[in-house]
Structure formats: structure tokens, C-alpha cells
């Protein structure tokens, strides 16, 4: 297995955000993986990961968020090619409970979700709205990792298409959306946690419309709920893909820790660093980070809603390359300078 080096080289701890101020915001970038708890990893890697998640959880709970803006992708569980928006706000959201994530309703702040959609439309940002959004582990797992389940502070769920070309949003547009959300939050008195869920480098066996099997193309085009046997078969396929990647016997693109660090460095830096990140082409994202590295754009949207142009305070940073999870697994927390 390839790791990125000792944990102390990848995690920094600093000043935690303190309670009490109005309109406080903090950003969390957090990878997810459907294979957490399913594929075996070494005890050392497991200890490092669980220690890091526990420390991040402690900082998030100390921040005492009263509102969560949750930006995440989907993996053909809620959004399909028959109608695939680049971005979509949910005024209600239900988790399908795939893999080991909890099923059920997210605690969506419906009134604020509608108000945000109206504001974005006023700013000439044509946003899709779902009155019954269906989400999967991309949304549920970060809430599960930080709160244990879906019993969380109020949530504004924002979907970002990261799998279905050509409607995958470009980096500059993701940044523009995040900035517009940030302007909206200037009038929000609640302490707000901005979560970007996804990435970093990874290329799981997500099907595309180029697949030669008509049944596969239909499955990712027509809106449907898979049967439990179909869901179990998918889980076995993804588990096998992770173990093959870890053994070096996979045709999938390997993880890219260097690309992951570049991404995290840019988001933890000043505006100029993010400008450089947004200079990447779509082809470069897929080539260097893998086809599903577009999920990292969820981090960019959420980070761009953080106020200030200078370098933010990085109170937490952690990274591990975990091929068994098909995840360049990153976690970061930033607060405004």
C-alpha cells in the first residue's frame, strides 16, 4: 500500500474558532469513500484515519455550527442522465442509505434553501431546485463522520455534477457559485459551516454513457431505485475494485498524492493560489486526479464562500492515500483570517 508519509507531516493543528460572534463561518473539506468500513486496511492506516476524523469532529463541534451548507456530488443514486443539472439546491433531501451510510431525511432548512435559490437567480446564476432531492453517501457520509447520523443542525444541500459530461461545471464557475453563496451568507446571523464533500484524486468504476452495454447506459440514464440485490452487487464490484487498486492489479488510474497536496495547498492559500487552481482544464483534472477528481470541485464551491481574500487560518489538515478505499483522503478546516 502507498501512503503519503507520517501523519504529523500532513496534519496541522492551530487556533480553533471561538464561539460567540455573529455571521461566523468555517470551511471543512472532507473526502468520502463508500468503502470505509468495508474493505480492510492496515491497523496503522486505520488508527491514523480515525484519530484525524476524531480531531476534526472535535473542532467542528467546538465551532458550534447553527447552519450547514453541504456541497456534494451524487453517484447515480439521485441524479441521472435523463436530466442532469450542473448544480442543484434541495429544499428537501432524503438519503438512500447506500453502503454503510444512514438512510432518511436530512434536516434541510427549506425556507433558507428557497431564499438562497432566489438570491442566486437575482445574481444571474441559473440554479436548479429539487423539492425532493435524493442523495447518497456523498452527502450522508460527511454528516455521519462529524455527527454520527443525520441528526444535525439545519442543512442547505447543494448538488454538484461530477460524473456526467458535458454538464460537469468548470472550476471558474464553481468558484463563482461559492462566492455568490458567500455574499448571500453576509446577512445570515447563524454560525455557518461550509462543507465540501468529495475527492480528492480517485477513479472508481463509475459507468459512463460510453459503456458498450445498453443495460448499463440505461441504468445511469433513467431515474430508478435499485433493488437490494442490485445494490449488493454494486457494493461487491466497488469493493473488488478497491482491493485490486491496492494490489497494483487495477486498470483504474492510481491515486495522486502530489495532485491532492496541490489542491489542498491552493484552497488553504490566498486568492491568487485559488486563481492558479482554476486555471486547470477539465482534461487536466481527469488526467492528473482521475475521472472522479471532479468531486473536488465541491471543496472549491464551499471554500469560495469563506469571507476574506487573504490566507485563512488552517486549524486542521490531514491527508492519506488509501487505495483500498479508492481515495486520496483529505480533510481540512479553515477559518477566516
C-alpha positions in Angstrom: 0.0 0.0 0.0 1.2 3.5 -0.8 0.8 6.2 1.9 1.7 9.8 1.9 4.1 9.7 4.8 3.9 10.2 8.6 0.7 11.6 9.9 2.5 14.5 11.6 3.7 15.7 8.2 0.1 16.0 6.9 -1.9 17.4 9.9 -1.5 20.8 11.5 -3.4 22.0 14.5 -3.9 25.6 15.3 -6.3 28.1 16.8 -9.9 26.7 17.0 -12.7 29.0 16.0 -14.3 30.5 19.2 -18.0 30.9 19.8 -20.0 33.9 20.3 -19.7 36.1 17.2 -22.4 36.6 14.6 -22.2 35.5 11.0 -19.1 33.4 11.8 -18.1 30.9 9.0 -15.8 28.0 8.8 -14.9 25.7 5.9 -14.4 21.9 6.0 -13.1 20.0 3.0 -13.6 16.3 3.6 -13.2 13.3 1.3 -15.7 10.5 1.3 -15.5 6.8 0.3 -18.2 4.2 0.1 -15.6 1.6 1.1 -15.0 2.9 4.6 -15.7 0.1 7.0 -16.0 -2.5 4.1 -12.5 -3.0 2.7 -9.8 -3.9 5.2 -6.9 -1.5 5.6 -3.8 -1.8 7.8 -4.2 -1.1 11.5 -1.7 1.8 11.3 -3.7 3.4 8.4 -7.0 2.9 10.3 -5.6 4.4 13.5 -4.3 7.5 11.7 -7.6 8.0 9.8 -9.8 7.6 12.9 -7.5 9.8 15.0 -7.7 12.5 12.3 -11.5 12.3 12.0 -11.9 12.4 15.8 -9.8 15.6 15.9 -11.7 17.2 13.0 -15.0 16.3 14.7 -13.9 17.9 17.9 -13.0 21.2 16.1 -16.3 21.2 14.2 -18.4 20.6 17.3 -16.4 23.3 19.1 -17.3 25.7 16.3 -21.0 25.0 17.2 -22.4 25.4 13.7 -26.1 26.5 13.5 -26.3 26.1 9.8 -24.5 23.8 7.3 -24.0 24.4 3.7 -23.3 21.0 2.3 -21.8 20.7 -1.2 -21.5 17.2 -2.6 -21.8 15.0 -5.7 -24.0 12.0 -6.5 -23.1 8.7 -7.9 -26.2 7.9 -10.0 -28.4 7.4 -7.0 -30.4 10.6 -7.1 -29.4 12.3 -10.4 -29.4 10.6 -13.8 -28.5 11.5 -17.3 -32.2 11.9 -18.3 -31.9 15.3 -16.5 -28.5 16.2 -15.1 -28.1 19.8 -13.8 -24.6 21.1 -13.2 -25.8 22.4 -9.8 -29.0 21.9 -7.8 -30.3 23.1 -4.4 -32.5 20.8 -2.4 -35.4 22.2 -0.4 -35.9 18.6 0.9 -33.4 15.8 0.8 -33.6 12.1 1.5 -30.5 9.8 1.9 -30.8 6.4 0.2 -28.6 4.8 2.8 -26.1 3.2 0.4 -23.1 1.3 1.6 -22.9 1.9 5.4 -24.5 5.4 5.5 -27.7 6.1 7.3 -31.0 6.4 5.3 -33.6 9.0 6.0 -34.3 12.7 5.7 -31.7 15.4 6.0 -32.6 18.3 8.3 -33.0 20.7 5.5 -33.8 24.4 6.2 -36.4 24.7 3.4 -37.1 28.4 3.8 -33.4 29.4 3.6 -32.8 27.0 0.7 -35.6 28.7 -1.3 -34.3 32.1 -0.3 -30.8 31.2 -1.5 -32.1 30.0 -4.8 -34.0 33.3 -5.3 -30.9 35.3 -4.5 -28.8 33.3 -6.9 -31.4 33.8 -9.7 -31.3 37.5 -8.9 -27.5 37.4 -9.4 -28.0 35.8 -12.9 -26.9 32.4 -11.6 -29.5 29.9 -13.0 -29.7 27.3 -10.4 -31.8 24.1 -10.5 -34.0 23.4 -7.5 -35.2 20.0 -6.3 -38.2 19.8 -4.0 -37.5 16.1 -3.3 -33.7 15.7 -3.6 -32.4 12.2 -3.3 -28.8 11.9 -2.1 -26.3 9.2 -1.4 -23.1 8.7 0.6 -21.6 11.8 -0.9 -24.0 13.9 1.3 -24.7 11.4 4.1 -21.2 10.3 4.9 -19.7 13.6 6.0 -22.6 14.2 8.3 -22.2 10.7 9.6 -18.5 11.2 10.2 -19.0 14.5 12.0 -22.3 14.0 13.9 -22.7 10.2 13.8 -26.0 10.3 11.9 -28.4 12.7 10.1 -29.5 14.4 13.3 -27.6 17.6 12.6 -28.0 21.4 12.6 -30.1 22.7 9.7 -28.6 21.9 6.3 -28.6 23.6 2.8 -27.8 20.7 0.4 -26.2 21.7 -2.9 -25.5 19.0 -5.5 -22.6 19.4 -7.9 -22.5 17.1 -11.0 -19.1 15.4 -11.0 -19.7 12.4 -13.2 -21.9 13.2 -16.2 -20.2 15.1 -19.1 -20.7 17.5 -20.7 -22.6 19.2 -17.8 -19.8 19.0 -15.3 -19.3 22.6 -14.1 -15.9 24.2 -14.8 -13.6 25.3 -12.0 -14.2 29.0 -12.5 -18.0 28.6 -12.4 -17.7 26.6 -9.2 -15.7 29.4 -7.7 -18.3 32.0 -8.8 -21.1 30.0 -7.3 -19.3 29.7 -4.0 -18.6 33.5 -4.0 -22.3 34.1 -4.6 -23.2 31.9 -1.7 -20.7 33.8 0.4 -22.4 37.1 -0.4 -25.8 35.6 0.5 -24.4 34.5 3.9 -23.3 38.0 4.7 -26.8 38.6 6.0 -27.0 35.2 7.8 -26.8 35.6 11.6 -26.2 31.9 12.3 -22.8 30.3 12.6 -22.3 28.6 9.3 -20.2 25.5 8.4 -19.3 25.2 4.7 -18.7 21.6 3.9 -17.2 20.4 0.6 -17.6 16.6 0.3 -15.7 14.6 -2.2 -12.4 13.9 -4.0 -9.6 14.2 -3.9 -7.8 12.1 -6.6 -9.6 8.9 -7.4 -11.1 6.9 -10.2 -13.7 4.4 -9.0 -15.6 2.2 -11.5 -18.4 4.7 -12.2 -20.1 3.8 -15.5 -20.4 6.3 -18.4 -22.5 6.6 -21.5 -19.6 5.3 -23.5 -20.1 1.8 -21.9 -20.9 -0.8 -24.6 -23.6 -2.4 -22.5 -27.0 -0.9 -23.3 -28.3 -2.0 -19.8 -25.5 0.0 -18.1 -26.3 3.0 -20.2 -30.0 2.7 -19.3 -29.2 2.3 -15.6 -27.4 5.7 -15.5 -29.9 7.5 -17.7 -33.4 6.6 -16.4 -34.3 7.6 -12.9 -34.7 4.5 -10.8 -34.2 2.9 -7.3 -32.1 -0.2 -7.5 -33.3 -3.4 -5.8 -31.3 -4.7 -2.8 -29.7 -7.5 -4.9 -28.6 -4.8 -7.4 -27.2 -2.7 -4.6 -25.4 -5.6 -3.1 -23.8 -6.5 -6.4 -22.6 -2.9 -6.9 -21.1 -2.9 -3.5 -19.2 -6.1 -4.3 -17.9 -4.7 -7.6 -16.6 -1.5 -5.9 -15.0 -3.4 -3.0 -13.2 -5.6 -5.5 -12.0 -2.6 -7.5 -10.5 -1.1 -4.3 -8.6 -4.2 -3.4 -7.4 -4.5 -7.0 -6.1 -0.9 -6.9 -4.3 -1.6 -3.6 -2.6 -4.7 -5.0 -1.5 -2.9 -8.1 -3.6 -5.1 -10.4 -6.2 -2.5 -11.5 -6.7 -0.7 -14.8 -8.0 2.3 -12.9 -5.9 5.4 -12.6 -3.8 5.3 -9.3 -4.1 7.9 -6.6 -2.1 11.1 -7.0 -0.9 12.4 -3.6 1.1 15.2 -5.3 -2.1 16.5 -7.1 -4.0 16.2 -3.8 -1.5 18.3 -1.9 -1.5 20.9 -4.7 -5.3 21.1 -4.4 -5.2 21.4 -0.6 -2.4 23.9 -0.7 -4.3 26.2 -3.1 -7.5 26.2 -1.0 -5.5 26.9 2.2 -3.8 29.8 0.4 -4.7 33.3 -0.7 -6.9 34.2 -3.7 -4.0 34.0 -6.1 -3.4 30.4 -5.3 -7.1 29.6 -6.0 -6.8 31.5 -9.3 -4.0 29.1 -10.2 -6.1 26.1 -9.3 -8.9 27.4 -11.5 -6.5 27.6 -14.5 -6.6 23.8 -14.8 -8.6 22.4 -17.7 -11.2 19.7 -17.4 -8.8 17.3 -19.2 -6.1 18.0 -16.7 -8.3 17.3 -13.7 -9.3 13.9 -15.1 -5.7 13.1 -16.3 -4.0 14.0 -13.1 -6.6 13.3 -10.5 -8.7 10.6 -12.1 -12.2 10.8 -13.7 -13.9 11.3 -10.3 -11.5 14.0 -9.2 -14.2 16.5 -10.4 -15.7 15.8 -7.0 -13.0 18.0 -5.5 -14.9 20.9 -7.0 -17.3 20.6 -4.1 -14.4 21.8 -1.9 -13.9 24.8 -4.3 -17.5 25.9 -4.1 -17.6 25.7 -0.3 -14.2 27.3 0.2 -15.1 30.2 -2.1 -18.0 31.1 0.3 -15.5 31.7 3.1 -15.0 35.5 3.6 -11.8 37.3 3.0 -9.1 37.4 0.3 -6.1 36.6 2.5 -4.7 33.4 3.7 -7.2 31.8 6.1 -6.3 30.1 9.4 -5.8 26.4 8.8 -6.8 24.8 12.1 -6.7 21.3 10.8 -5.2 19.4 7.9 -4.8 15.7 7.2 -4.1 13.5 4.2 -3.7 9.8 3.5 -3.6 7.9 0.2 -5.8 4.9 0.8 -6.1 2.8 -2.3 -8.3 0.2 -0.6 -10.9 3.0 -0.3 -10.1 4.3 -3.8 -9.5 7.6 -2.0 -6.9 10.3 -1.8 -8.4 11.0 1.5 -8.1 14.6 2.6 -9.6 16.6 5.5 -9.1 20.3 6.2 -10.7 23.0 8.3 -10.2 26.7 7.6 -11.5 29.8 9.4 -11.2 33.4 8.0 -8.1 35.3 8.8 
